[in-house]
Amino acid sequence: MKYEKLTYSGTECNNYLYFSFNAYHFDTEKITAELNIEPTSVMIKKEPVPKSTSWEYKIEAGNEIDLESYLQQLIDIFDPKTEIINGLKNKYDLTTRIQFVVDIDINPESSTPYFGLNKRAIDFLAKTGTEVDFDLYKTDTIGLLQRLDE
């Protein structure tokens, strides 16, 4: 019987987080110009996918388990631009999100990633009306799922 690998991301941990602007459709170049920050990726609404537009700035954490320090790096970049962020959100009817993409190693010997939403992070989220989202995936560094498939 083949083992279903739902929310499976492979054999290596690749944690990252990003700050994004999102809406049905908007000019991502205007966000870049007003923030004076180059995005790490943009998705522009097309048919049939994607169904919306996003401007993202991503910070890679790799297999690091301390995601709180990466969140602080993201806030270091965007907190000084709070007024610009709020102006962009109002002007273009945008939402903002901090997205954690976290691989959890199923190896019982491995530590799980951790992060904290300290007062500074909570203040930034509140000042900008930014949502937080978490995508959690299993990572199999010991080949357990492969053995179950056999």
C-alpha positions in Angstrom: 0.0 0.0 0.0 1.3 3.4 -1.0 1.6 5.8 2.0 -0.1 9.2 1.3 2.4 12.0 1.9 0.1 14.9 2.8 1.9 18.0 3.8 5.2 16.3 3.0 8.1 18.5 1.9 10.8 16.0 1.3 14.0 14.9 3.0 15.5 18.2 4.0 14.1 21.0 6.2 13.7 24.3 4.4 12.1 26.8 6.8 11.4 30.4 5.7 9.1 33.3 6.4 7.9 36.2 4.4 6.1 39.5 4.6 3.6 40.0 1.8 1.1 42.5 0.3 -2.0 40.8 -1.2 -5.0 41.7 -3.2 -7.1 40.6 -6.1 -4.9 42.7 -8.5 -2.5 45.6 -8.0 0.7 47.1 -9.5 3.5 45.4 -7.6 6.0 47.8 -9.1 4.3 50.7 -7.2 4.9 48.8 -3.9 8.5 48.2 -4.7 9.0 51.9 -5.6 7.3 53.3 -2.5 8.9 50.9 -0.1 12.3 51.1 -1.8 12.6 47.3 -1.2 13.0 44.7 -4.0 10.6 41.8 -3.5 12.0 38.3 -3.5 9.0 37.2 -5.6 5.8 38.5 -7.1 2.7 36.7 -8.3 0.5 38.6 -10.7 -3.1 37.6 -11.3 -3.6 35.5 -14.4 -6.1 33.1 -15.7 -6.6 30.5 -14.6 -4.0 30.8 -11.8 -2.9 32.6 -9.7 -6.2 34.0 -8.7 -4.7 37.0 -6.9 -1.6 39.2 -6.8 1.1 39.2 -4.2 4.3 41.0 -3.5 6.6 39.0 -1.1 9.8 39.6 0.7 11.2 36.2 1.9 13.9 35.4 4.5 15.3 31.8 4.2 16.0 30.0 7.5 17.0 26.6 6.0 17.1 24.0 8.7 17.5 26.4 11.5 15.0 25.8 14.3 15.2 29.3 15.9 12.6 31.1 13.7 12.2 34.0 16.2 15.5 35.5 15.1 14.4 35.4 11.5 11.1 37.1 12.4 13.1 39.8 14.1 15.1 40.3 10.9 11.9 40.7 8.9 10.6 43.2 11.4 13.9 45.1 11.4 13.3 45.7 7.6 9.7 46.6 7.7 9.0 48.3 11.1 10.7 51.5 10.0 8.3 51.6 7.0 5.1 51.2 9.0 3.6 54.5 7.8 4.4 53.6 4.2 2.9 50.1 4.6 -0.3 51.6 6.0 -0.5 54.2 3.3 0.0 51.5 0.6 -2.7 49.3 2.2 -5.2 52.2 2.2 -4.3 53.5 -1.2 -4.5 50.2 -3.0 -6.9 48.2 -0.8 -4.2 45.6 0.2 -3.8 43.2 3.1 -0.5 42.2 4.6 0.6 38.9 6.0 3.6 37.3 7.7 3.8 33.7 6.6 5.8 31.1 8.4 6.6 28.0 6.3 7.9 25.4 8.7 9.2 21.9 8.1 8.9 19.6 11.1 11.4 16.7 11.0 9.7 13.5 11.9 13.0 12.1 13.2 12.3 11.7 17.0 15.9 12.8 17.6 15.4 16.2 16.0 14.3 19.3 17.7 11.2 21.1 16.4 11.4 24.7 15.2 10.3 27.4 17.6 9.5 31.1 17.4 8.0 33.6 19.6 5.8 36.6 19.0 7.4 39.0 21.4 6.1 42.5 22.2 7.9 44.1 19.3 6.5 41.6 16.8 3.0 42.0 18.3 3.3 45.8 18.1 4.3 45.6 14.5 1.5 43.3 13.6 -1.0 45.5 15.4 0.3 48.8 13.9 0.1 47.5 10.4 -2.9 45.2 10.7 -0.8 42.3 9.5 -2.2 38.7 9.7 0.0 35.8 10.6 -0.2 32.4 8.9 1.5 29.1 9.4 2.1 26.4 6.9 3.5 23.2 8.5 5.0 20.4 6.6 6.6 17.0 7.6 10.2 16.4 6.6 11.6 12.9 6.7 15.4 13.1 7.2 15.5 9.5 8.2 13.6 7.9 5.3 10.7 6.6 7.4 8.0 7.4 4.9 10.0 5.8 2.1 10.2 2.5 4.2 6.4 2.7 4.7 5.9 2.8 0.9 7.8 -0.5 0.4 
